[in-house]
Amino acid sequence: MGQQEKVATSLAGTVSEEISASLTAVDAELARRYPGDPGTRQPVHTVYVPGDVFEPGTLRSWGDQALAALDEHAPDAAAFAAVLGIPEELAGPVHDRVRAKLEREPVEDLRIDFEDGYGPRPDAEEDEAAARAARLVSEAYANGTAAPYMGIRMKCMEAGVRDRGIRTTDVFLTGLMEAGGLPEGLVLTLPKVTYPEQVTAFVQLLEAFEKAHGLDAGRIGFEIQIETSQSILAADGTAAVARMIDAARGRATGLHYGTFDYSACVGVSAAYQASDHPAADHAKAVMQVAAAGTGVRVSDGSTNVLPVGPTDQVHEAWRLHYGLTRRALARAYYQGWDMHPGHLPTRYAAVYAFYREGLEPAAARLAAYVAKAGGDVMDEPATAKALSGYLLRGIDCGALDTAEVARLTGLTRADLDAFASPRRGDLTVTAP
């Protein structure tokens, strides 16, 4: 030990107290607007099925069709890996996990569509379809056949379809309540949002429903679909999407990019409408920055190139979808849309390859951080948070096993949760 240093200060203790008092409002605003990630599972995709097409066996049918496509067009691990360019050492693990996923849980998030995928119908017909959707969703959760997340996309809050969208939402939610209550995995999607006031109006609708049924305030959340240029850049030059999150009053759970509506809105010709177009990248980057720290998740859009037809054509569509999904994951868009059962094999292949190829490096960096062992990367708490989040996402979707992550990191699931979402409580890790 060296010489004891003399500690001296110049400021009175009241200075710190006065500064803290002056920032009390800012502290409260930061906590309200930027609570951080909720720490819950985020699905890797959302599947859309028209309201009149959804049946009790839809989810299983999608899984069976996806498995049949694998059997026909890539019957073993080597063939599947060759189509997608998956490294040889990952071919078996990825292929086996994709098949297991399709057999066990083919769809992670389902949206029964009453908007573009359903179109205008007579009121009585849509009423009946919405009531039927509520019954089938309730039955699926009751008998264990539901996806982890399920809900509807209603028509938007624009004048021409507003009343219909409100009524469909009411019919669906009322049906769920009469069948036993709102499921934990309930998700609503509000499409074609242009002005924050439309978000405020939807909040008003949900508040009225909660009050009518004696539900806790804020029980019903929803996603905001970004499909118009005005939702990214408002007339006054500000980022409207940031104001939309605020207008949701804590109810917004996600921002979903609508590839084709947005592309058309900014004038992209049909042949070039895709999720990797520069216009799409700009919109999603604005969404990502607006949502950062708010607890609202960002989802990529979809591709309209379907893996159907002869094998060569299916392979080409698979390579496109796989590449777009990998591109999105690298840009931290961990969710996207899937429009056809044939997209499921490449969705899970891309997700599983992404997490499995990074498992050992991420685990080693996190273990070194916890042990303060150094290494060739000097990581900070923010990076430890990102590494934990990466591993947790891999576990949640089935790409990784909790046991193998624990073996490589020395950390429990609770430890990973604490690193990824410190707001849950004080960070404590069981590893030495």
VENQUILIN-V896328 format. One line per field, one symbol per residue. phi: phi as a letter, one per 20 degrees, with the letter a starting at -180 (. if undefined). burial: 1 if it has 16 or more other ideal C-beta (glycine too) atoms within 10 Angstrom, else 0. A space follows every 10 residues. Layout:
phi = ???
burial = ???
This chain:
phi = .effeedccd efffffffff ffdgffgfff ffecfnffme fdfebcddcg gedfcgefff ffffffffff fedbfbffff fffemfggfd gfgfffffff ffeebfcebd deeddgfdnf cggfffgfff ffffffffff ffendffgcb rcdefeefgf cgffffffff ffffffffep pfffefcdce eledcgfffg ffggfffffg ffdmeffnfd daededccff fecffeneef ffffgfffln efdbddeege ffgffenffg fdfbfdfgff gfffffgfff egneneeddf ecdeeeecnf ggffffffff ffffffffff emdecbdcdb gfefgfffff fffgeffdgf ffffffffff elemoeceed gfffffffff ffffffenfc dgfffffedm degfffgfff cgffqffcce ff
burial = 0000000000 0000000000 0000000000 0000011100 1111111110 1101000110 0110111011 0011001001 1011010001 1001101110 1100011111 1111111100 0000011011 1111111101 1000011011 1111111000 1001111111 1111111010 0110111111 1111110111 0110111011 0000100001 1111111110 1101000011 1111111101 1111111111 1110100100 0011101011 0011011101 1001111111 1110101000 0001101101 1111110110 0011111111 1111111111 1111111110 0111111111 0000000000 0001111111 1111111111 0001110111 1000111111 1100000000 00
